[in-house]
């Protein structure tokens, strides 16, 4: 974990050094996501339909011009993935038949390092420029927990949060991200609004014995800003 953080930090610092050769910008972005682990029907055979979970995410990024409207946009941040189950009888999941309903949510926290290409449309001095992003992402599973809440007759219990072991999970995830956005030139900084889709290509669960075909995906609405360096 420490080695990964040091590697990502060194990469980010090295990219900052390019600001002497190009008009590099540094920025931050954050937002809300709808995330869900997709099992191609495998897990749903045991749990029923899985729900999306609402989660937050955020990142720091650099934007390094390459040519014309094309730029390289590496990021370092975090996001949450997982899935939820809502039922009128949660105990059916373990073979009991008691009137206990509620919800279970699995939340997996990843440190992520997307390596994106961004293409801005329009003239360089335009105050408003739409753009597209696309690229791979290397993610590291840092923590996991189960959030449960029960419906007991006329009231709902407070959420209970339980950490889960990560021995049966794939700690590293290779994924991809793509999206559309628009930037607004505010003079000393730029503001951005962005919609993004992310998909994991590697399995979420992989114990070495049981390899379950489950992958992460999320839809995010993001907002942020960037400031040019080296002026």
N, C-alpha and C positions, 0 to 999 in steps of 0.2 A: 504494500500500500504506500509506504513512504517512498520507495523507489519510483513508483508510478508518478506520485506527486512531484518528485524532484525532476523527473524526465519531462513532464508536461510544463513545469515552471521554466526549465532551461530552454525548451523550445519556444515558449512565449517570449522570454527575454531576448533570445537570438533574433526573433522576428522583429522585435522592437528596434534592434540595431540597424535594420534596413531603412529606418526613417531618414538617415543621412543621404540615401541614394534616391528615395522616392517619397512622395507625399503620403505617408502612412497615417492612418487614423486609428485611434483606439476608442473602444466603446463598450457599452454594457446594454444588455437586453434582458427582459424577463416577461413572464406572462402566465397564462393558464392553459392547461392541457386536458384533453380527454384521452385517457390511456387505457389499453386493454391488452392482455395476453391472449393470443389467438392460437387455438389448438387444432384447427382443421376438423373440428367435430370430435376429436379424441377425448379431451377432458370433459366436454359437454355431455358425453355419454354417462358420466358419473355424477356431475354436479348440476346438470341443467344449463340453461342459457346463462352465460356470464355477462356481467354489467361492466360498462366503462366506469372508471374512477376519475374524479376531478382532482387535479394536482397542480402544483406550481413548479416552475423551472426558471433558471436564470443562468447567465454566462457573461464572461468578459470576452471581447474579441478584438482582433486587428483586421484592418482592411488595407491590403498591400496592392497598389495598382500594378497591372501587368502590361496591358496595351489597350488603348481605346477605352471602351466601357467595361473591359474585363479586369477583374481583380481577384486576389486570393484572400479568403476570409477564414482564418483559423480561429477556433473558439475553445475556451475552457470553462466548463460549467457543470451543472447538475440537473437531473430530471428524475421524476418518479414514474415507474410503470407498475403494472399489476392488473388486478381484476377484482370484481365484487360479485357477491351472491346475495340476492334478496329473496326471502322465502316466508310463507305463512307457517311453515313448519320446518325450521332448520334441523331439528333432530331427526327428520327423515333421512338426512344425509348420512347418519350413523346407525340407521336401522330402528330408531325409536319412533313412537307415534304419540307424541304429546303436543298439546297446543302451545308451542313456543315458537314465535316468529322473530324476525329481525334481519340483520345483515352481517356479512363477513366481508372484509376487504383485505386483500394482500397488497402491500405497498413495498416496492423494491426501489431503493435509491441508488442511482448510478452517477458516477463521475464520468463526464463525457468530454471527448475531444473531437468535435466535427472539423473536418478539413474541407471547406466549401469553396467553390468557385462562384463568384457573383458577377452577373452582367447587368449593367445599368443602361437603360434605353434613354434616348434623347441627347441633347447637347450637354456638354460638361458644365456650362454655367446656368443651366435651367434650374429654377428654384424647386421644381417638383420633378422627380425622376422615378418611374417604376423600374423594378428590377426582378430578376429571377436568381435563385440559388440552387445549387446541386452539388452533392459530394458525399464521400464516405464519412463514417464516424466510428471511432474506437471508444468503447465504453467499459467501465469497470464497476462491477456490483459491489457497493460499499456496505450496505445494510439492508435488512428486510424486517418487516413486522406484519402482524395480523391485527387489524382493528375490528373488534366485534361489538355489536350492540343488539340487545334483545328487547322484544316487545312483550311485556308482561301485562296482559289484560288491558288496563286503561292507561298505562304509563310506559315510558321507554327508559331503559337503563342508560347511564352514562357510558360513553365508549371505553372499552378496555383495549389497551395496546400491549401486545406481547411480541418481543423480539423472537425471530426465528433463526435457526442455524442455517448456514449457507453451504453445507457440505454437499448437498445434492444439486446445487445450482452451478451453472457455468459462470465463473467470475468475470471472464472477459467476453464482451459482445462486439461483434462487427456488424455495423448497420449502415444505413444510408438515410440521407435527408434531402428534401427538396421543398421549394416553396416560392411564393410570390410576395412581393412587398412594394412599398413606395417610401421614398425618402423626401424630406422637406428641408431645404437649406434655410437655416435660421441666422446665418451670418458667421457667428463664432462656433457654431455646432450644427449638426444635422440630427433631425428626429426621424425615426423610422417606425413604420407599422408593418407587420409581417404575418402571413399565414404559412404554417409549415406542417409537413407530414414527415414522420420518421418511422422507419421499419427496421427491426432487427433481423439479420440474416442467419445468425447462429442460434442454437437452441437455448432456451432459458434454463431448462433442467437437463443435466447430464451427469449422472452419478458414476458413469463408467460401466454400470450394469444395466440400468434402465435408461433409455434415451427417448424422452417424451417429445414429440414434435410440436413444441410450443414456442411461439415467437412474440416479441413485443411490437406494438405499433401505437402511435399517438398522433393526434391532431392538435396543433397549438395555435393560439392567437397571441402574438408578441408585440411589445413596444419597447423602444430603446432610443439611444442617442449615441453619437460618435463625435470626437473632437480631433482635428488634425494635429499631428505632431510636427516638430521641426520648423515651425514658422518663426 
